[in-house]
């Protein structure tokens, strides 16, 4: 091979190596930054606000009552088992965020498989919903990946990283 081809290969190799390092630095930078609040998008003029699709409700089911889920309780890892987090009420219109950031309602800084701002749990029309916020490792509800807002019921298990939370009263 001629020395010109070898020199060309050296420069191509160096360029690919630098691109790899830039991607790694960018990934680390994104994870270490403070999370931005989730954007609230306004619908175009003249259209109603987008909401998660309604879930059919069995006849005779009460929306509110004593058995309404009101807490997320950690079941895994064992060292945090039993720790509970109160869900905002329907009238609060709030949400409970899950992530490693200190500002999250459920802050799990020791779980390195969780994004800074991983998921949110919120109430809408008497139901409890969970939504993944673009996390790296995903959010699971009863072992199934959450790709759109999903309704949670009492006893459902929410897995974020290595942490498992259960919806309870």
C-alpha positions, 0 to 999 in steps of 0.5 A: 500500500502506498503511504498516501493511502495509509495516511488517509486511513490514519486521518479517517480513523482519528476522525471516527475516534474524535466523533466517538469521544464527542458522543460520549461527552455529550451523553455524560453532559446530558445526564449531569445537567439539571433537568428542564421542566416538562414543556406544556404544549398549547394546542393549535387555535380552535382545537381542544387540548390533547388528553390521554385516550379515555379508558373504558370504565366498568359499570358501577365503578366509583371514581372516588372513594376510600380505596382510591390509590394515593401513594407510591410505595417502594418495593425494591431495592430492599434498603428502601422498601416501604418508603412511600410518596403521596400522589397529588390529589385530582384537584391539585392538578399536580404531578409526581416526578420520578428521577435522580434529580434532587427536585423530583418528587421521588428522588432516587439518586443512588439508582444509576439506571434512572435518568435525571427526569425519568417519568411522571405520575399524575391524576386525570379524571379520577385515574392515576396515569404514568408517562415516560419522559424520554428516559434512557432505560425506559419505564415499565408498568407491570413489566410492559414498556410505557411508550404513551401515558398509561393508566395505573391501578392499585397494586400495579408495579412501576419499574424505573431503573432498578427501583420498583414502586407499587401503587397503593391506597 
